[in-house]
Amino acid sequence: MTTTPPPTTSFALTPEQRAWCAQLRTLGTERLAPLVTEGEAGRVNRTLLRALGELGLLARAVPGAPPWRRVAALDLCLLRESLAYSCPEAETALALQGLGAGPVADVGTAEQRARWLPAVAAGEAVAAFALSEPDAGSDAAALALRAEPEARSRNDMGGTGATGGTGGWRLTGTKTWISNAPWADFYTVFARTGEAPGSRGVTAFLVPADRPGLSGRPLDMLAPHALGTLTFDAVPVTRADRLGEPGAGFRVAMRTLNLFRPSVGAFAVGMAQAALDASLAHAGRRPAFGGVLRDLQAVSHQLAEMATRTEAARLLVYAAACAYDSDEAGGNDVALRAAMAKLLATETAQYVVDAAVQIHGAAALQRGHLLEHLYREVRAPRIYEGASEVQRTLIAKELYKEKEKHKEKPEELYKETNKEARHP
Ligand SMILES: Cc1cc2nc3c(=O)[nH]c(=O)nc-3n(C[C@H](O)[C@H](O)[C@H](O)COP(=O)(O)OP(=O)(O)OC[C@H]3O[C@@H](n4cnc5c(N)ncnc54)[C@H](O)[C@@H]3O)c2cc1C
C-alpha cells in the first residue's frame, strides 16, 4: 500500500444508492427477466439489450454521448451486483457492452466514438473485447494475431512496422473465448504490430464485423453464454480503425480491465447474495428433526459464515471501485485493489453458492432451480479477466513494487511508522 492518504472509501452506501439498487433488482425481476426467454440461450439477446438501453442502464456502463464521461466504477459495481441478483443474463449483456466499448471510450477518435458509443449505449450495436487467443489466455502479452503493414502483406515491398506501407494493415490469426462473438457488430481487437517484444508490441484496433476475411463460430459453454472463436484471414484495417497509439494496445486492454475487474467481483457478490437469501428462506422453513433446518447449529453457523464472507467481499469491491473513481493523482493502488476485489469476491461466491447447494440438498441440483443456474454461472468469473492465480501474482507484484519504492529509505520509513508511538 502507498503512504499517500487513503482514497475516499464508502463503507456504507447512501440512502439514494440503496434505493437505486432496490429499484434495479425490481427492474431485473419485472422488466428484464421476462425478456430472457425471448432470446436463444447462448446467443446475443438484442431484445434484452434494447431494453437495457431504453432503461438508461447501458449508459452507466458505456458513455453514450459527448463529452463521453468516464464510467463511474462504483455505479458499474452497484448495477452489476443488483442485476446479478435478479437477472444474471441482463447483467452479463450489460457488462459485455461496457467491456467491448471500453477501449473506444478510453482512446477512440471523435469519429469512432460518435459512430459506435451512442449505438452501444442504446443497445442497438453489440460490442466485444477480443484479447484471448488459443495460445495466449492468462499470458495475454504472448498474443500472436499479426497486424502486417499492407505493402508487406501484399507484395513484401517492406513496411516499417505500424506506420509502414500504405498506412493500413492486414490482421491474420485467431481469437477465442470472445464474449458476444460471432454476433457482435464490432470488435476491439488486440494485435501484434511488433514495435517491441511482448506487451509493448501490441496495438488495438476497432474492427467492424462486416470486414472481409473475418469469420467466427459459436462455442457451447457450461452456462449459456454468447461466446465464440473469431478467425482473421488478412482482414484489412486502416489508420482510422486504430485505437490509440501503435504499441500502446496492451496498456489500453489493462486500463479497461482495471475498471472492469472490481465489477466482476460485484457480479459475483450479487450471485452470492441471491444464493444466501435463498438459503436463509429455505433453512427457515424446511422441516428437519422436529424443527426446521436453521435450528441445527451446523446450518445456522454455515449461514453466518456465508453472510460474513459475502459482506467482506462486497466491501472490498466497493473500496476498489471508490479507489478507481477518486484516483486523480494515480496513488490509489487501483490495480492492486482491483485484483484483490476480483479474487476475493469470485472465490467467495463460489464458496457461498456451493454451500447454498448443500443446504438445499437434492432440490438445488434439479434443472431449472435457481441454485443449479448459479452453480454453473459462478464458475467462469474465477477464470476470465485474469484467473485467481493470476490475480495473486499481480497482487504480490504490486506489494513488492511498493516495497521497492521504500527500499532506498528504510530509516525514514521506520521514523514515519514510529512517529506516533514516540510522540503521542
Ligand atoms: C465465460 C468466459 C467469457 C470470456 N470472455 C472473454 C472475452 O470477452 N474476451 C477475451 O479476450 N477473453 C475472454 N475469455 C477468456 C479468458 O479471459 C481466458 O479464459 C483467461 O484469460 C484464461 O485463459 P485460458 O482459458 O487460456 O487459461 P490458461 O491461460 O491456459 O490458464 C489455465 C490455468 O492455469 C493456471 N495459470 C495460468 N497462469 C498462471 C500463473 N501466472 N500463475 C499460476 N497459475 C496460472 C490457472 O489455474 C489458470 O486457470 C472468456 C472466458 C470465459 C470462460
The ligand as a Gaussian input file, in Angstrom:
#p B3LYP/6-31G(d) Opt

LIG

0 1
 C      -17.272000     -17.233000     -19.960000
 C      -15.981000     -16.675000     -20.486000
 C      -16.002000     -15.452000     -21.160000
 C      -14.828000     -14.924000     -21.702000
 N      -14.874000     -13.733000     -22.415000
 C      -13.735000     -13.237000     -22.954000
 C      -13.783000     -12.023000     -23.741000
 O      -14.838000     -11.403000     -23.922000
 N      -12.637000     -11.590000     -24.306000
 C      -11.449000     -12.230000     -24.152000
 O      -10.453000     -11.761000     -24.697000
 N      -11.370000     -13.376000     -23.422000
 C      -12.475000     -13.884000     -22.816000
 N      -12.426000     -15.060000     -22.097000
 C      -11.160000     -15.775000     -21.993000
 C      -10.500000     -15.602000     -20.630000
 O      -10.011000     -14.304000     -20.473000
 C       -9.420000     -16.684000     -20.513000
 O      -10.094000     -17.919000     -20.387000
 C       -8.491000     -16.437000     -19.328000
 O       -7.637000     -15.347000     -19.580000
 C       -7.642000     -17.676000     -19.025000
 O       -7.010000     -18.133000     -20.169000
 P       -7.105000     -19.676000     -20.585000
 O       -8.530000     -20.100000     -20.503000
 O       -6.396000     -19.847000     -21.864000
 O       -6.362000     -20.461000     -19.435000
 P       -4.769000     -20.622000     -19.275000
 O       -4.091000     -19.353000     -19.515000
 O       -4.343000     -21.815000     -20.046000
 O       -4.694000     -20.947000     -17.734000
 C       -5.218000     -22.160000     -17.203000
 C       -4.973000     -22.186000     -15.720000
 O       -3.569000     -22.206000     -15.476000
 C       -3.285000     -21.545000     -14.264000
 N       -2.405000     -20.413000     -14.515000
 C       -2.304000     -19.660000     -15.633000
 N       -1.407000     -18.683000     -15.482000
 C       -0.946000     -18.788000     -14.230000
 C        0.006000     -18.053000     -13.462000
 N        0.650000     -16.986000     -13.953000
 N        0.263000     -18.482000     -12.191000
 C       -0.379000     -19.545000     -11.674000
 N       -1.289000     -20.274000     -12.341000
 C       -1.572000     -19.899000     -13.605000
 C       -4.638000     -21.075000     -13.714000
 O       -5.174000     -22.023000     -12.823000
 C       -5.497000     -20.982000     -14.955000
 O       -6.882000     -21.069000     -14.670000
 C      -13.598000     -15.605000     -21.533000
 C      -13.580000     -16.834000     -20.843000
 C      -14.746000     -17.363000     -20.324000
 C      -14.707000     -18.666000     -19.591000

